[in-house]
């Protein structure tokens, strides 16, 4: 990758310099308590932040959280993140009550060497996500004024043409943080010449969300295993009854075409866990994939499918997994995701978990994260990279 990285910056010296770090601290919060339920994204940026702190930089961290509408919204405040970040760094993190206003300027001005500040949610400012170049640029000017140099360590946001990702690097000397560098190095292994057999596992709810990556991967993978809600559109394309399962009727012909183009390459469930309702305590049992009752909906892949997928994965030398196999948040429908994840950890292969719900499932199910080769922090960014798209944040770092 022809991008300057954190080690290049550290070699030049950062003591006393204001380093603006774009992080991805978009962590899930409990709706009742406001507490962080998964701090994985905070932990992911620690290597970059710790290195800057130890080198004596004045570290200014910025991030988004959730989808506020371009104005302050207390439920999306980054204040809880500042507390957790401070705990993990072992030192207080100074919190600015705004992003580029008086509080941000005074908080940054008050930093001593080796101290860290976190700005309030970037998306409390409409300029962050604006499609108008001038509005986005004006916000980028204000943000860039808070730093002397810029580090992008928010891989989960590099596929967005947002001010903090795309426009700020044009205004400051810039480098890739350790997380972004690692993500690109790993994903490059998948798009270059992966060791074979190369097996991809895709889940999640909609075929339409994954169509582009399926199109891109189909010519290059050896096996494509499909579970999750999206499998029912494929099963429908085979002529099977899917009951009240999630179905994208407009995608049935597309799925049929994909299977015809790659005969034998796409592997679908042979059994599913079908339930009376979308509820954790719904009555359910395992049925053949071609025998789903008309009044029931599939909420997980069945044990025979897990065994079949595991057999395919056991032969792999390279694995990419994106998307859960079922509604893993409900214990009754988590076995498919758990079984496939465990099969990936047992394979003698280089494995990549493609962020998003897959990464959340690994942690929610209590699986050993170190058993996977790499767990990406960016679901959408990972998929778009594998599709071969130009990612605005990466392109900005290359300029």
C-alpha positions as CSV (number, residue, x, y, z in Angstrom):
1,X,0.0,0.0,0.0
2,X,1.5,3.3,-1.1
3,X,0.2,5.2,1.9
4,X,2.3,6.8,4.7
5,X,1.6,5.1,8.0
6,X,1.8,5.7,11.7
7,X,5.4,4.5,12.0
8,X,6.4,7.1,9.3
9,X,4.8,9.8,11.5
10,X,6.3,8.6,14.7
11,X,9.7,8.5,13.1
12,X,9.4,12.2,12.3
13,X,8.5,12.9,15.9
14,X,5.1,13.9,17.3
15,X,5.9,15.3,20.8
16,X,3.9,18.4,21.4
17,X,2.1,18.2,18.1
18,X,-1.7,18.0,17.9
19,X,-2.6,14.7,16.2
20,X,-6.2,14.5,14.9
21,X,-7.2,10.9,14.9
22,X,-10.4,9.8,13.1
23,X,-11.5,6.7,15.0
24,X,-14.5,4.5,14.6
25,X,-16.1,4.5,18.1
26,X,-19.6,3.7,16.9
27,X,-20.3,1.3,19.7
28,X,-23.7,-0.2,20.6
29,X,-25.3,1.4,23.6
30,X,-28.0,-0.2,25.9
31,X,-31.2,1.8,25.1
32,X,-32.3,1.8,28.8
33,X,-29.0,2.5,30.6
34,X,-26.9,4.1,27.9
35,X,-24.0,1.8,28.8
36,X,-21.7,0.3,26.1
37,X,-22.6,-3.3,25.4
38,X,-19.6,-4.1,23.1
39,X,-16.3,-2.1,23.3
40,X,-14.6,-4.0,20.5
41,X,-14.3,-0.9,18.3
42,X,-12.7,1.1,21.1
43,X,-10.2,-1.6,21.8
44,X,-9.3,-1.8,18.1
45,X,-8.0,1.8,18.0
46,X,-5.9,1.4,21.2
47,X,-2.6,0.5,19.5
48,X,-2.6,3.7,17.5
49,X,-3.7,5.9,20.4
50,X,-1.3,4.3,22.9
51,X,1.6,4.8,20.5
52,X,0.8,8.5,20.0
53,X,0.4,9.0,23.8
54,X,3.7,7.4,24.5
55,X,5.4,9.5,21.9
56,X,4.1,12.7,23.6
57,X,1.5,13.8,21.1
58,X,-1.5,15.9,22.0
59,X,-4.1,13.4,20.7
60,X,-7.5,14.7,19.5
61,X,-9.9,11.9,18.7
62,X,-13.0,12.3,16.6
63,X,-15.7,9.8,15.7
64,X,-19.4,9.4,14.9
65,X,-21.9,7.3,16.9
66,X,-25.3,6.3,15.5
67,X,-27.3,8.3,13.0
68,X,-28.2,11.7,14.5
69,X,-29.8,14.1,12.0
70,X,-27.0,16.7,11.8
71,X,-27.8,18.2,15.2
72,X,-27.0,17.4,18.8
73,X,-29.0,14.5,20.2
74,X,-28.2,13.3,23.8
75,X,-28.9,9.6,23.0
76,X,-25.9,9.6,20.6
77,X,-23.4,11.4,22.8
78,X,-19.9,10.1,22.9
79,X,-19.5,10.9,26.6
80,X,-19.9,7.2,27.7
81,X,-17.2,6.4,25.1
82,X,-14.8,8.9,26.7
83,X,-15.2,7.2,30.0
84,X,-14.5,3.7,28.6
85,X,-11.6,5.0,26.5
86,X,-10.0,6.5,29.6
87,X,-10.3,3.2,31.5
88,X,-8.6,1.3,28.6
89,X,-5.9,3.9,28.2
90,X,-5.3,4.1,31.9
91,X,-5.6,7.9,31.9
92,X,-8.4,10.4,31.8
93,X,-9.8,11.4,28.4
94,X,-10.8,15.0,28.2
95,X,-14.3,15.4,26.6
96,X,-15.3,18.3,24.4
97,X,-19.0,19.1,24.6
98,X,-19.1,20.0,20.9
99,X,-17.1,19.0,17.8
100,X,-15.6,22.3,16.4
101,X,-17.0,24.9,18.8
102,X,-15.8,26.7,21.8
103,X,-15.6,23.6,24.0
104,X,-13.6,21.7,21.3
105,X,-11.1,24.6,20.8
106,X,-10.6,25.1,24.6
107,X,-10.3,21.4,25.3
108,X,-7.7,20.9,22.6
109,X,-5.8,24.1,23.7
110,X,-5.6,22.7,27.2
111,X,-4.0,19.4,26.3
112,X,-0.5,18.7,27.7
113,X,1.9,16.4,25.8
114,X,0.7,12.8,26.0
115,X,-2.9,13.7,26.8
116,X,-6.0,12.7,24.9
117,X,-9.2,14.5,24.1
118,X,-12.4,13.2,22.5
119,X,-14.6,15.5,20.5
120,X,-18.4,15.2,20.6
121,X,-20.2,13.2,17.8
122,X,-19.1,14.4,14.4
123,X,-22.6,13.8,13.0
124,X,-24.0,16.4,15.4
125,X,-22.8,18.7,12.5
126,X,-24.6,18.5,9.2
127,X,-21.4,19.3,7.3
128,X,-19.9,15.9,8.3
129,X,-22.2,13.8,6.0
130,X,-23.4,16.6,3.6
131,X,-23.4,15.7,-0.1
132,X,-22.6,19.4,-0.8
133,X,-18.9,19.8,-1.3
134,X,-18.8,23.3,0.0
135,X,-20.7,22.6,3.2
136,X,-18.6,19.5,3.8
137,X,-15.5,21.4,3.1
138,X,-16.4,24.2,5.5
139,X,-16.8,21.7,8.3
140,X,-13.5,20.0,7.3
141,X,-11.8,23.4,7.6
142,X,-13.0,23.8,11.2
143,X,-12.1,20.2,12.1
144,X,-8.6,20.4,10.5
145,X,-7.9,23.6,12.5
146,X,-7.8,21.4,15.7
147,X,-4.8,19.3,14.5
148,X,-1.3,19.7,13.0
149,X,-1.4,16.2,11.4
150,X,-4.2,13.7,10.7
151,X,-4.3,9.9,11.3
152,X,-7.2,7.8,9.9
153,X,-7.7,4.7,12.0
154,X,-11.5,4.4,11.3
155,X,-11.6,1.6,8.8
156,X,-15.4,1.2,9.4
157,X,-15.9,4.6,7.9
158,X,-13.5,4.7,4.9
159,X,-16.2,3.8,2.5
160,X,-18.0,7.1,3.3
161,X,-17.4,10.3,1.6
162,X,-17.6,12.3,4.8
163,X,-15.8,15.4,5.9
164,X,-13.7,13.7,8.6
165,X,-12.7,10.8,6.3
166,X,-12.5,12.3,2.8
167,X,-11.9,16.1,3.2
168,X,-9.7,16.6,6.2
169,X,-6.8,14.6,4.8
170,X,-6.6,17.1,1.9
171,X,-6.0,19.9,4.6
172,X,-3.4,18.2,6.8
173,X,-0.4,16.0,6.5
174,X,-1.9,12.5,6.8
175,X,-1.1,8.9,7.5
176,X,-3.0,5.6,8.0
177,X,-3.3,4.3,11.6
178,X,-2.3,0.8,12.6
179,X,-5.9,-0.5,12.3
180,X,-6.5,0.8,8.8
181,X,-3.1,-0.4,7.6
182,X,-3.8,-3.9,9.0
183,X,-7.3,-4.0,7.5
184,X,-6.0,-3.2,4.0
185,X,-3.1,-5.6,4.3
186,X,-5.5,-8.4,5.3
187,X,-8.2,-7.7,2.7
188,X,-5.5,-7.4,0.0
189,X,-4.6,-11.0,0.7
190,X,-8.2,-12.0,-0.2
191,X,-8.4,-9.9,-3.4
192,X,-4.9,-10.8,-4.6
193,X,-4.0,-14.5,-4.8
194,X,-5.6,-16.2,-1.8
195,X,-4.4,-19.7,-0.8
196,X,-6.9,-22.3,-2.0
197,X,-9.4,-23.7,-1.4
198,X,-10.9,-20.3,-0.8
199,X,-14.3,-20.6,1.0
200,X,-16.6,-17.6,1.6
201,X,-19.5,-17.7,4.1
202,X,-22.2,-15.1,3.6
203,X,-25.2,-14.5,5.9
204,X,-27.4,-11.7,7.0
205,X,-30.9,-10.7,6.0
206,X,-30.9,-9.5,2.4
207,X,-29.5,-10.8,-0.9
208,X,-29.7,-7.2,-2.3
209,X,-27.2,-6.0,0.4
210,X,-24.7,-8.7,-0.6
211,X,-25.4,-8.9,-4.4
212,X,-22.4,-6.8,-5.4
213,X,-19.9,-8.8,-3.3
214,X,-21.4,-12.1,-4.5
215,X,-21.0,-11.0,-8.1
216,X,-17.4,-10.0,-7.4
217,X,-16.5,-13.1,-5.4
218,X,-18.2,-15.8,-7.5
219,X,-15.6,-16.1,-10.2
220,X,-12.7,-16.3,-7.6
221,X,-14.0,-18.4,-4.7
222,X,-14.0,-22.2,-4.6
223,X,-17.2,-22.5,-2.5
224,X,-19.8,-20.0,-1.4
225,X,-21.8,-21.0,1.6
226,X,-25.0,-19.0,2.1
227,X,-27.1,-18.9,5.3
228,X,-29.0,-16.3,7.2
229,X,-32.2,-14.6,6.0
230,X,-30.8,-14.2,2.5
231,X,-30.8,-18.0,2.0
232,X,-34.6,-18.1,1.6
233,X,-34.6,-16.1,-1.6
234,X,-32.1,-18.7,-3.0
235,X,-34.3,-21.5,-1.8
236,X,-37.3,-19.9,-3.4
237,X,-35.2,-19.7,-6.6
238,X,-34.8,-23.5,-6.4
239,X,-38.6,-23.8,-6.3
240,X,-39.0,-24.5,-2.6
241,X,-41.7,-23.3,-0.3
242,X,-40.2,-20.8,2.3
243,X,-43.4,-20.1,4.4
244,X,-43.3,-16.7,5.9
245,X,-39.5,-16.5,5.9
246,X,-37.7,-13.3,4.9
247,X,-38.0,-13.2,1.1
248,X,-36.9,-10.7,-1.5
249,X,-39.3,-11.7,-4.3
250,X,-37.7,-9.3,-6.8
251,X,-34.3,-11.0,-6.3
252,X,-35.5,-14.6,-7.0
253,X,-34.6,-14.5,-10.7
254,X,-31.2,-13.0,-9.8
255,X,-30.5,-15.8,-7.4
256,X,-31.5,-18.4,-9.9
257,X,-29.1,-16.8,-12.5
258,X,-26.2,-16.8,-9.9
259,X,-26.7,-20.5,-9.3
260,X,-26.8,-21.3,-13.0
261,X,-23.6,-19.3,-13.7
262,X,-21.7,-21.2,-11.0
263,X,-23.1,-24.7,-10.8
264,X,-22.0,-26.6,-7.7
265,X,-20.2,-23.6,-6.3
266,X,-23.0,-22.2,-4.2
267,X,-23.9,-24.3,-1.1
268,X,-27.4,-23.7,0.5
269,X,-29.0,-25.0,3.7
270,X,-30.4,-28.5,3.6
271,X,-32.4,-28.0,6.8
272,X,-33.5,-24.9,8.8
273,X,-35.0,-24.1,12.2
274,X,-38.5,-23.0,11.5
275,X,-40.6,-21.1,14.1
276,X,-44.2,-20.0,14.5
277,X,-43.1,-16.4,15.1
278,X,-40.2,-14.0,15.3
279,X,-39.8,-14.3,19.0
280,X,-37.2,-15.8,21.4
281,X,-39.8,-18.2,23.0
282,X,-41.6,-19.1,19.7
283,X,-42.4,-22.8,19.1
284,X,-39.9,-24.2,16.6
285,X,-38.3,-27.3,15.2
286,X,-35.9,-28.4,12.5
287,X,-37.3,-29.1,9.1
288,X,-35.9,-29.9,5.6
289,X,-35.0,-26.8,3.6
290,X,-37.5,-27.9,1.0
291,X,-40.3,-28.6,3.5
292,X,-40.8,-25.3,5.5
293,X,-44.5,-25.2,6.6
294,X,-46.4,-22.3,5.0
295,X,-47.2,-20.7,8.4
296,X,-43.6,-20.8,9.7
297,X,-40.5,-18.8,9.1
298,X,-36.9,-19.9,9.1
299,X,-34.8,-18.3,11.8
300,X,-31.6,-20.4,11.7
301,X,-29.8,-23.0,9.6
302,X,-30.2,-26.6,10.9
303,X,-27.6,-29.1,12.3
304,X,-27.2,-31.0,9.0
305,X,-26.4,-27.7,7.3
306,X,-23.9,-26.8,10.0
307,X,-22.2,-30.2,9.5
308,X,-22.1,-29.7,5.7
309,X,-20.7,-26.2,6.0
310,X,-18.2,-27.4,8.5
311,X,-17.0,-30.1,6.2
312,X,-16.5,-27.5,3.4
313,X,-14.7,-25.2,5.8
314,X,-12.4,-28.0,7.0
315,X,-10.9,-28.2,3.5
316,X,-10.3,-24.5,3.2
317,X,-7.0,-22.6,3.3
318,X,-8.6,-19.1,3.1
319,X,-11.9,-18.2,4.7
320,X,-14.0,-15.0,4.6
321,X,-17.1,-14.8,6.7
322,X,-19.6,-12.0,6.7
323,X,-23.1,-12.2,8.2
324,X,-24.7,-14.4,10.9
325,X,-26.4,-17.7,9.9
326,X,-29.6,-17.0,11.9
327,X,-31.1,-14.7,14.6
328,X,-28.1,-15.3,16.9
329,X,-29.4,-12.6,19.4
330,X,-32.1,-15.2,20.4
331,X,-30.6,-18.3,22.1
332,X,-32.9,-20.7,20.3
333,X,-31.6,-19.5,16.9
334,X,-27.9,-19.0,17.6
335,X,-26.7,-22.6,17.1
336,X,-26.1,-22.1,13.3
337,X,-23.9,-19.1,13.7
338,X,-22.1,-20.7,16.6
339,X,-21.5,-23.9,14.7
340,X,-20.2,-22.2,11.6
341,X,-18.0,-19.9,13.7
342,X,-16.5,-22.8,15.6
343,X,-15.9,-24.7,12.3
344,X,-13.9,-21.6,11.0
345,X,-11.7,-21.6,14.2
346,X,-10.9,-25.3,13.7
347,X,-10.0,-25.0,10.1
348,X,-6.3,-24.9,9.1
349,X,-6.9,-21.7,7.2
350,X,-6.3,-18.0,7.2
351,X,-9.7,-16.7,8.4
352,X,-11.2,-13.2,8.1
353,X,-14.4,-12.2,9.9
354,X,-15.9,-9.3,7.9
355,X,-17.0,-7.0,10.6
356,X,-20.5,-5.8,11.4
357,X,-22.9,-8.4,12.8
358,X,-20.4,-11.2,12.3
359,X,-17.9,-9.6,14.7
360,X,-20.7,-8.8,17.1
361,X,-21.8,-12.5,17.0
362,X,-18.2,-13.7,17.8
363,X,-18.2,-11.6,21.0
364,X,-21.9,-12.1,21.9
365,X,-21.4,-15.9,21.7
366,X,-18.3,-15.8,23.8
367,X,-16.0,-17.2,21.1
368,X,-12.2,-16.7,21.4
369,X,-11.4,-13.8,19.1
370,X,-7.8,-14.9,18.8
371,X,-8.9,-18.1,17.1
372,X,-9.7,-16.1,13.9
373,X,-7.0,-14.7,11.7
374,X,-8.5,-11.3,11.6
375,X,-11.8,-9.7,12.8
376,X,-12.5,-6.6,10.7
377,X,-14.0,-3.5,12.3
378,X,-15.8,-2.5,9.1
379,X,-18.6,-4.6,7.7
380,X,-19.6,-2.3,4.8
381,X,-16.1,-1.2,4.2
382,X,-14.8,-4.8,4.0
383,X,-17.5,-5.8,1.5
384,X,-16.9,-2.7,-0.7
385,X,-13.2,-3.4,-0.7
386,X,-13.8,-7.0,-1.8
387,X,-16.1,-5.7,-4.5
388,X,-13.2,-3.7,-5.9
389,X,-14.8,-0.3,-5.2
390,X,-12.7,2.8,-4.6
391,X,-13.0,3.7,-0.9
392,X,-13.0,7.5,-0.4
393,X,-11.1,7.3,2.9
394,X,-8.4,5.2,1.4
395,X,-8.2,7.3,-1.8
396,X,-7.8,10.4,0.4
397,X,-4.8,8.9,2.2
398,X,-3.1,7.9,-1.1
399,X,-3.3,11.5,-2.3
